[in-house]
Amino acid sequence: MNIQQFEDFESKIGYTFSNKNTLLLAFTHSSYANEQKKSNHENNERLEFLGDAVLDMVVSEYMYRLFPEMPEGELTKLRASVVCEGSLAKLARQLNFGEYLFLGRGEETTGGRNRDSILADTFEAVIGAICIDGGIENVTKYILSFMKQEIQNAKNSLKIVDFKTHLQEVIQRTSKYPVQYIIVGETGPDHNKQFMAEVHHINKILGKGTGKSKKEAEQAAAQYALEKMEE
């Protein structure tokens, strides 16, 4: 990583490192350190360990304050969907982490620069590096600059899953047959479609719903079915 790459990366993340060596360490994979015969401390694994803990703490506190009525079980499920490997790797790709990595030849030739596990670990290592270099206030600002939208997106997705899962759980109390969702129609132009869904159980329509996507329509149908059952 040269001076220009340093400046480009710091501009992307909105933080300037006082100690550039800390940032270099965050991008040093163990495979590279091993090839260069560096010590056990000269790779990003310790920073990754710290970053993992800091990420959990910052995201947990933010969700605790943002969703005061959400029970512990749902908070745990929401956090897990946000700080999972796939989510962190996606954020790392958005910032082109792969191009800054120091990798050993083996990892380089087998696609390590785009591997989810390496990118996610590096994302956590950068969090650890910012924490060490700039303290908890700076690292919190960095984390939330990306995670606020991820948390909201994940919460919206979990809503869709919850109604369908809840309906299936209710049905299974008295029946061994699963519910089925059928898209029965769609209206509007391609950029603004509305889908219509029905939820069926043993040849009976339990509910109908509409939405801007098939999943959203199925969600609405499941919600309607649950509301009818509670009447």
C-alpha positions as protocol buffer text, in pm:
chain_id: "A"
residue {
  index: 1
  type: MET
  ca { x: 0 y: 0 z: 0 }
}
residue {
  index: 2
  type: ASN
  ca { x: 161 y: 326 z: -112 }
}
residue {
  index: 3
  type: ILE
  ca { x: 98 y: 682 z: 7 }
}
residue {
  index: 4
  type: GLN
  ca { x: -172 y: 743 z: -255 }
}
residue {
  index: 5
  type: GLN
  ca { x: -353 y: 421 z: -158 }
}
residue {
  index: 6
  type: PHE
  ca { x: -335 y: 525 z: 208 }
}
residue {
  index: 7
  type: GLU
  ca { x: -498 y: 858 z: 128 }
}
residue {
  index: 8
  type: ASP
  ca { x: -760 y: 701 z: -98 }
}
residue {
  index: 9
  type: PHE
  ca { x: -859 y: 448 z: 166 }
}
residue {
  index: 10
  type: GLU
  ca { x: -870 y: 700 z: 450 }
}
residue {
  index: 11
  type: SER
  ca { x: -1087 y: 924 z: 234 }
}
residue {
  index: 12
  type: LYS
  ca { x: -1329 y: 636 z: 173 }
}
residue {
  index: 13
  type: ILE
  ca { x: -1370 y: 553 z: 541 }
}
residue {
  index: 14
  type: GLY
  ca { x: -1365 y: 910 z: 669 }
}
residue {
  index: 15
  type: TYR
  ca { x: -1082 y: 853 z: 915 }
}
residue {
  index: 16
  type: THR
  ca { x: -711 y: 945 z: 902 }
}
residue {
  index: 17
  type: PHE
  ca { x: -470 y: 721 z: 1089 }
}
residue {
  index: 18
  type: SER
  ca { x: -208 y: 876 z: 1315 }
}
residue {
  index: 19
  type: ASN
  ca { x: -2 y: 557 z: 1295 }
}
residue {
  index: 20
  type: LYS
  ca { x: -4 y: 423 z: 940 }
}
residue {
  index: 21
  type: ASN
  ca { x: 158 y: 99 z: 1055 }
}
residue {
  index: 22
  type: THR
  ca { x: -163 y: 10 z: 1239 }
}
residue {
  index: 23
  type: LEU
  ca { x: -356 y: 34 z: 913 }
}
residue {
  index: 24
  type: LEU
  ca { x: -91 y: -172 z: 733 }
}
residue {
  index: 25
  type: LEU
  ca { x: -123 y: -439 z: 999 }
}
residue {
  index: 26
  type: ALA
  ca { x: -500 y: -452 z: 952 }
}
residue {
  index: 27
  type: PHE
  ca { x: -448 y: -555 z: 589 }
}
residue {
  index: 28
  type: THR
  ca { x: -170 y: -808 z: 658 }
}
residue {
  index: 29
  type: HIS
  ca { x: -310 y: -1159 z: 624 }
}
residue {
  index: 30
  type: SER
  ca { x: -142 y: -1441 z: 815 }
}
residue {
  index: 31
  type: SER
  ca { x: -45 y: -1612 z: 487 }
}
residue {
  index: 32
  type: TYR
  ca { x: 166 y: -1309 z: 390 }
}
residue {
  index: 33
  type: ALA
  ca { x: 321 y: -1279 z: 736 }
}
residue {
  index: 34
  type: ASN
  ca { x: 416 y: -1648 z: 728 }
}
residue {
  index: 35
  type: GLU
  ca { x: 581 y: -1617 z: 387 }
}
residue {
  index: 36
  type: GLN
  ca { x: 776 y: -1314 z: 500 }
}
residue {
  index: 37
  type: LYS
  ca { x: 879 y: -1502 z: 817 }
}
residue {
  index: 38
  type: LYS
  ca { x: 725 y: -1237 z: 1040 }
}
residue {
  index: 39
  type: SER
  ca { x: 639 y: -1301 z: 1405 }
}
residue {
  index: 40
  type: ASN
  ca { x: 300 y: -1427 z: 1523 }
}
residue {
  index: 41
  type: HIS
  ca { x: 200 y: -1070 z: 1612 }
}
residue {
  index: 42
  type: GLU
  ca { x: 267 y: -926 z: 1266 }
}
residue {
  index: 43
  type: ASN
  ca { x: -65 y: -1011 z: 1103 }
}
residue {
  index: 44
  type: ASN
  ca { x: -420 y: -883 z: 1144 }
}
residue {
  index: 45
  type: GLU
  ca { x: -559 y: -1160 z: 1364 }
}
residue {
  index: 46
  type: ARG
  ca { x: -527 y: -973 z: 1695 }
}
residue {
  index: 47
  type: LEU
  ca { x: -687 y: -662 z: 1543 }
}
residue {
  index: 48
  type: GLU
  ca { x: -964 y: -885 z: 1406 }
}
residue {
  index: 49
  type: PHE
  ca { x: -1023 y: -1023 z: 1758 }
}
residue {
  index: 50
  type: LEU
  ca { x: -1057 y: -671 z: 1896 }
}
residue {
  index: 51
  type: GLY
  ca { x: -1269 y: -549 z: 1605 }
}
residue {
  index: 52
  type: ASP
  ca { x: -1513 y: -838 z: 1643 }
}
residue {
  index: 53
  type: ALA
  ca { x: -1578 y: -745 z: 2007 }
}
residue {
  index: 54
  type: VAL
  ca { x: -1604 y: -371 z: 1935 }
}
residue {
  index: 55
  type: LEU
  ca { x: -1842 y: -428 z: 1643 }
}
residue {
  index: 56
  type: ASP
  ca { x: -2074 y: -640 z: 1857 }
}
residue {
  index: 57
  type: MET
  ca { x: -2073 y: -380 z: 2135 }
}
residue {
  index: 58
  type: VAL
  ca { x: -2139 y: -78 z: 1910 }
}
residue {
  index: 59
  type: VAL
  ca { x: -2414 y: -251 z: 1710 }
}
residue {
  index: 60
  type: SER
  ca { x: -2575 y: -391 z: 2027 }
}
residue {
  index: 61
  type: GLU
  ca { x: -2586 y: -52 z: 2198 }
}
residue {
  index: 62
  type: TYR
  ca { x: -2724 y: 119 z: 1887 }
}
residue {
  index: 63
  type: MET
  ca { x: -3002 y: -139 z: 1846 }
}
residue {
  index: 64
  type: TYR
  ca { x: -3081 y: -128 z: 2220 }
}
residue {
  index: 65
  type: ARG
  ca { x: -3143 y: 247 z: 2199 }
}
residue {
  index: 66
  type: LEU
  ca { x: -3312 y: 244 z: 1856 }
}
residue {
  index: 67
  type: PHE
  ca { x: -3561 y: -37 z: 1931 }
}
residue {
  index: 68
  type: PRO
  ca { x: -3664 y: 6 z: 2298 }
}
residue {
  index: 69
  type: GLU
  ca { x: -3961 y: -232 z: 2266 }
}
residue {
  index: 70
  type: MET
  ca { x: -3774 y: -515 z: 2090 }
}
residue {
  index: 71
  type: PRO
  ca { x: -3722 y: -822 z: 2315 }
}
residue {
  index: 72
  type: GLU
  ca { x: -3380 y: -976 z: 2371 }
}
residue {
  index: 73
  type: GLY
  ca { x: -3440 y: -1271 z: 2137 }
}
residue {
  index: 74
  type: GLU
  ca { x: -3527 y: -1050 z: 1841 }
}
residue {
  index: 75
  type: LEU
  ca { x: -3234 y: -816 z: 1913 }
}
residue {
  index: 76
  type: THR
  ca { x: -3000 y: -1115 z: 1910 }
}
residue {
  index: 77
  type: LYS
  ca { x: -3143 y: -1241 z: 1580 }
}
residue {
  index: 78
  type: LEU
  ca { x: -3121 y: -895 z: 1424 }
}
residue {
  index: 79
  type: ARG
  ca { x: -2760 y: -845 z: 1535 }
}
residue {
  index: 80
  type: ALA
  ca { x: -2661 y: -1186 z: 1401 }
}
residue {
  index: 81
  type: SER
  ca { x: -2801 y: -1101 z: 1058 }
}
residue {
  index: 82
  type: VAL
  ca { x: -2604 y: -774 z: 1047 }
}
residue {
  index: 83
  type: VAL
  ca { x: -2262 y: -885 z: 1173 }
}
residue {
  index: 84
  type: CYS
  ca { x: -2253 y: -1215 z: 984 }
}
residue {
  index: 85
  type: GLU
  ca { x: -1971 y: -1302 z: 745 }
}
residue {
  index: 86
  type: GLY
  ca { x: -2173 y: -1230 z: 431 }
}
residue {
  index: 87
  type: SER
  ca { x: -2281 y: -886 z: 547 }
}
residue {
  index: 88
  type: LEU
  ca { x: -1930 y: -780 z: 648 }
}
residue {
  index: 89
  type: ALA
  ca { x: -1779 y: -916 z: 326 }
}
residue {
  index: 90
  type: LYS
  ca { x: -2033 y: -714 z: 125 }
}
residue {
  index: 91
  type: LEU
  ca { x: -1932 y: -395 z: 306 }
}
residue {
  index: 92
  type: ALA
  ca { x: -1564 y: -476 z: 254 }
}
residue {
  index: 93
  type: ARG
  ca { x: -1624 y: -516 z: -120 }
}
residue {
  index: 94
  type: GLN
  ca { x: -1800 y: -180 z: -136 }
}
residue {
  index: 95
  type: LEU
  ca { x: -1480 y: -24 z: -1 }
}
residue {
  index: 96
  type: ASN
  ca { x: -1251 y: -235 z: -225 }
}
residue {
  index: 97
  type: PHE
  ca { x: -1073 y: -394 z: 71 }
}
residue {
  index: 98
  type: GLY
  ca { x: -946 y: -671 z: -155 }
}
residue {
  index: 99
  type: GLU
  ca { x: -712 y: -446 z: -349 }
}
residue {
  index: 100
  type: TYR
  ca { x: -529 y: -335 z: -31 }
}
residue {
  index: 101
  type: LEU
  ca { x: -465 y: -681 z: 117 }
}
residue {
  index: 102
  type: PHE
  ca { x: -121 y: -830 z: 170 }
}
residue {
  index: 103
  type: LEU
  ca { x: -167 y: -1199 z: 87 }
}
residue {
  index: 104
  type: GLY
  ca { x: 62 y: -1497 z: 55 }
}
residue {
  index: 105
  type: ARG
  ca { x: 109 y: -1649 z: -289 }
}
residue {
  index: 106
  type: GLY
  ca { x: -122 y: -1941 z: -213 }
}
residue {
  index: 107
  type: GLU
  ca { x: -412 y: -1721 z: -107 }
}
residue {
  index: 108
  type: GLU
  ca { x: -345 y: -1487 z: -397 }
}
residue {
  index: 109
  type: THR
  ca { x: -370 y: -1761 z: -661 }
}
residue {
  index: 110
  type: THR
  ca { x: -683 y: -1919 z: -509 }
}
residue {
  index: 111
  type: GLY
  ca { x: -893 y: -1601 z: -504 }
}
residue {
  index: 112
  type: GLY
  ca { x: -827 y: -1483 z: -150 }
}
residue {
  index: 113
  type: ARG
  ca { x: -885 y: -1118 z: -238 }
}
residue {
  index: 114
  type: ASN
  ca { x: -1252 y: -1191 z: -299 }
}
residue {
  index: 115
  type: ARG
  ca { x: -1313 y: -1463 z: -37 }
}
residue {
  index: 116
  type: ASP
  ca { x: -1591 y: -1380 z: 209 }
}
residue {
  index: 117
  type: SER
  ca { x: -1405 y: -1508 z: 514 }
}
residue {
  index: 118
  type: ILE
  ca { x: -1089 y: -1303 z: 444 }
}
residue {
  index: 119
  type: LEU
  ca { x: -1283 y: -987 z: 358 }
}
residue {
  index: 120
  type: ALA
  ca { x: -1505 y: -1014 z: 667 }
}
residue {
  index: 121
  type: ASP
  ca { x: -1203 y: -1074 z: 892 }
}
residue {
  index: 122
  type: THR
  ca { x: -1026 y: -774 z: 739 }
}
residue {
  index: 123
  type: PHE
  ca { x: -1333 y: -556 z: 793 }
}
residue {
  index: 124
  type: GLU
  ca { x: -1317 y: -645 z: 1164 }
}
residue {
  index: 125
  type: ALA
  ca { x: -939 y: -588 z: 1169 }
}
residue {
  index: 126
  type: VAL
  ca { x: -986 y: -234 z: 1034 }
}
residue {
  index: 127
  type: ILE
  ca { x: -1239 y: -171 z: 1311 }
}
residue {
  index: 128
  type: GLY
  ca { x: -979 y: -289 z: 1562 }
}
residue {
  index: 129
  type: ALA
  ca { x: -716 y: -67 z: 1401 }
}
residue {
  index: 130
  type: ILE
  ca { x: -935 y: 244 z: 1423 }
}
residue {
  index: 131
  type: CYS
  ca { x: -1016 y: 163 z: 1786 }
}
residue {
  index: 132
  type: ILE
  ca { x: -647 y: 135 z: 1874 }
}
residue {
  index: 133
  type: ASP
  ca { x: -548 y: 443 z: 1673 }
}
residue {
  index: 134
  type: GLY
  ca { x: -839 y: 677 z: 1745 }
}
residue {
  index: 135
  type: GLY
  ca { x: -1041 y: 544 z: 2036 }
}
residue {
  index: 136
  type: ILE
  ca { x: -1401 y: 436 z: 2086 }
}
residue {
  index: 137
  type: GLU
  ca { x: -1563 y: 760 z: 1963 }
}
residue {
  index: 138
  type: ASN
  ca { x: -1395 y: 742 z: 1621 }
}
residue {
  index: 139
  type: VAL
  ca { x: -1456 y: 371 z: 1576 }
}
residue {
  index: 140
  type: THR
  ca { x: -1823 y: 408 z: 1673 }
}
residue {
  index: 141
  type: LYS
  ca { x: -1864 y: 681 z: 1411 }
}
residue {
  index: 142
  type: TYR
  ca { x: -1699 y: 457 z: 1150 }
}
residue {
  index: 143
  type: ILE
  ca { x: -1911 y: 152 z: 1231 }
}
residue {
  index: 144
  type: LEU
  ca { x: -2243 y: 336 z: 1235 }
}
residue {
  index: 145
  type: SER
  ca { x: -2168 y: 515 z: 908 }
}
residue {
  index: 146
  type: PHE
  ca { x: -2218 y: 175 z: 742 }
}
residue {
  index: 147
  type: MET
  ca { x: -2429 y: -20 z: 988 }
}
residue {
  index: 148
  type: LYS
  ca { x: -2728 y: 209 z: 1035 }
}
residue {
  index: 149
  type: GLN
  ca { x: -2866 y: 125 z: 691 }
}
residue {
  index: 150
  type: GLU
  ca { x: -2767 y: -242 z: 722 }
}
residue {
  index: 151
  type: ILE
  ca { x: -2959 y: -267 z: 1051 }
}
residue {
  index: 152
  type: GLN
  ca { x: -3270 y: -108 z: 903 }
}
residue {
  index: 153
  type: ASN
  ca { x: -3255 y: -333 z: 596 }
}
residue {
  index: 154
  type: ALA
  ca { x: -3213 y: -640 z: 815 }
}
residue {
  index: 155
  type: LYS
  ca { x: -3503 y: -537 z: 1038 }
}
residue {
  index: 156
  type: ASN
  ca { x: -3731 y: -499 z: 735 }
}
residue {
  index: 157
  type: SER
  ca { x: -3626 y: -843 z: 608 }
}
residue {
  index: 158
  type: LEU
  ca { x: -3687 y: -1006 z: 943 }
}
residue {
  index: 159
  type: LYS
  ca { x: -4040 y: -866 z: 944 }
}
residue {
  index: 160
  type: ILE
  ca { x: -4111 y: -1058 z: 624 }
}
residue {
  index: 161
  type: VAL
  ca { x: -3976 y: -1381 z: 767 }
}
residue {
  index: 162
  type: ASP
  ca { x: -4158 y: -1343 z: 1098 }
}
residue {
  index: 163
  type: PHE
  ca { x: -4518 y: -1327 z: 968 }
}
residue {
  index: 164
  type: LYS
  ca { x: -4471 y: -1628 z: 741 }
}
residue {
  index: 165
  type: THR
  ca { x: -4291 y: -1825 z: 1012 }
}
residue {
  index: 166
  type: HIS
  ca { x: -4554 y: -1732 z: 1269 }
}
residue {
  index: 167
  type: LEU
  ca { x: -4837 y: -1845 z: 1040 }
}
residue {
  index: 168
  type: GLN
  ca { x: -4666 y: -2177 z: 973 }
}
residue {
  index: 169
  type: GLU
  ca { x: -4618 y: -2232 z: 1348 }
}
residue {
  index: 170
  type: VAL
  ca { x: -4987 y: -2162 z: 1414 }
}
residue {
  index: 171
  type: ILE
  ca { x: -5098 y: -2402 z: 1139 }
}
residue {
  index: 172
  type: GLN
  ca { x: -4867 y: -2679 z: 1255 }
}
residue {
  index: 173
  type: ARG
  ca { x: -5037 y: -2688 z: 1595 }
}
residue {
  index: 174
  type: THR
  ca { x: -5338 y: -2856 z: 1438 }
}
residue {
  index: 175
  type: SER
  ca { x: -5228 y: -2975 z: 1094 }
}
residue {
  index: 176
  type: LYS
  ca { x: -4939 y: -3166 z: 940 }
}
residue {
  index: 177
  type: TYR
  ca { x: -4989 y: -2996 z: 603 }
}
residue {
  index: 178
  type: PRO
  ca { x: -4785 y: -2683 z: 521 }
}
residue {
  index: 179
  type: VAL
  ca { x: -4924 y: -2358 z: 389 }
}
residue {
  index: 180
  type: GLN
  ca { x: -4858 y: -2259 z: 28 }
}
residue {
  index: 181
  type: TYR
  ca { x: -4810 y: -1915 z: -125 }
}
residue {
  index: 182
  type: ILE
  ca { x: -4932 y: -1845 z: -477 }
}
residue {
  index: 183
  type: ILE
  ca { x: -4873 y: -1527 z: -678 }
}
residue {
  index: 184
  type: VAL
  ca { x: -5210 y: -1479 z: -846 }
}
residue {
  index: 185
  type: GLY
  ca { x: -5150 y: -1155 z: -1035 }
}
residue {
  index: 186
  type: GLU
  ca { x: -4944 y: -846 z: -1098 }
}
residue {
  index: 187
  type: THR
  ca { x: -5024 y: -495 z: -1215 }
}
residue {
  index: 188
  type: GLY
  ca { x: -4838 y: -181 z: -1316 }
}
residue {
  index: 189
  type: PRO
  ca { x: -4528 y: -103 z: -1522 }
}
residue {
  index: 190
  type: ASP
  ca { x: -4195 y: -281 z: -1467 }
}
residue {
  index: 191
  type: HIS
  ca { x: -4054 y: -3 z: -1250 }
}
residue {
  index: 192
  type: ASN
  ca { x: -4359 y: 7 z: -1021 }
}
residue {
  index: 193
  type: LYS
  ca { x: -4523 y: -336 z: -1014 }
}
residue {
  index: 194
  type: GLN
  ca { x: -4774 y: -455 z: -757 }
}
residue {
  index: 195
  type: PHE
  ca { x: -4792 y: -829 z: -688 }
}
residue {
  index: 196
  type: MET
  ca { x: -5095 y: -1012 z: -548 }
}
residue {
  index: 197
  type: ALA
  ca { x: -5046 y: -1322 z: -335 }
}
residue {
  index: 198
  type: GLU
  ca { x: -5272 y: -1579 z: -170 }
}
residue {
  index: 199
  type: VAL
  ca { x: -5182 y: -1813 z: 112 }
}
residue {
  index: 200
  type: HIS
  ca { x: -5351 y: -2155 z: 89 }
}
residue {
  index: 201
  type: HIS
  ca { x: -5395 y: -2444 z: 328 }
}
residue {
  index: 202
  type: ILE
  ca { x: -5569 y: -2766 z: 224 }
}
residue {
  index: 203
  type: ASN
  ca { x: -5752 y: -2600 z: -69 }
}
residue {
  index: 204
  type: LYS
  ca { x: -5865 y: -2309 z: 147 }
}
residue {
  index: 205
  type: ILE
  ca { x: -5756 y: -1948 z: 99 }
}
residue {
  index: 206
  type: LEU
  ca { x: -5643 y: -1817 z: 438 }
}
residue {
  index: 207
  type: GLY
  ca { x: -5545 y: -1468 z: 326 }
}
residue {
  index: 208
  type: LYS
  ca { x: -5463 y: -1233 z: 41 }
}
residue {
  index: 209
  type: GLY
  ca { x: -5212 y: -952 z: 16 }
}
residue {
  index: 210
  type: THR
  ca { x: -5035 y: -714 z: -219 }
}
residue {
  index: 211
  type: GLY
  ca { x: -4683 y: -572 z: -228 }
}
residue {
  index: 212
  type: LYS
  ca { x: -4409 y: -422 z: -443 }
}
residue {
  index: 213
  type: SER
  ca { x: -4231 y: -759 z: -451 }
}
residue {
  index: 214
  type: LYS
  ca { x: -4346 y: -1120 z: -439 }
}
residue {
  index: 215
  type: LYS
  ca { x: -4202 y: -1158 z: -88 }
}
residue {
  index: 216
  type: GLU
  ca { x: -4379 y: -844 z: 30 }
}
residue {
  index: 217
  type: ALA
  ca { x: -4709 y: -972 z: -113 }
}
residue {
  index: 218
  type: GLU
  ca { x: -4664 y: -1309 z: 59 }
}
residue {
  index: 219
  type: GLN
  ca { x: -4584 y: -1125 z: 381 }
}
residue {
  index: 220
  type: ALA
  ca { x: -4906 y: -924 z: 354 }
}
residue {
  index: 221
  type: ALA
  ca { x: -5108 y: -1240 z: 284 }
}
residue {
  index: 222
  type: ALA
  ca { x: -4962 y: -1415 z: 589 }
}
residue {
  index: 223
  type: GLN
  ca { x: -5029 y: -1111 z: 806 }
}
residue {
  index: 224
  type: TYR
  ca { x: -5389 y: -1093 z: 685 }
}
residue {
  index: 225
  type: ALA
  ca { x: -5438 y: -1464 z: 758 }
}
residue {
  index: 226
  type: LEU
  ca { x: -5306 y: -1423 z: 1112 }
}
residue {
  index: 227
  type: GLU
  ca { x: -5532 y: -1123 z: 1175 }
}
residue {
  index: 228
  type: LYS
  ca { x: -5838 y: -1321 z: 1053 }
}
residue {
  index: 229
  type: MET
  ca { x: -5751 y: -1610 z: 1284 }
}
residue {
  index: 230
  type: GLU
  ca { x: -5735 y: -1374 z: 1583 }
}
residue {
  index: 231
  type: GLU
  ca { x: -6084 y: -1231 z: 1518 }
}
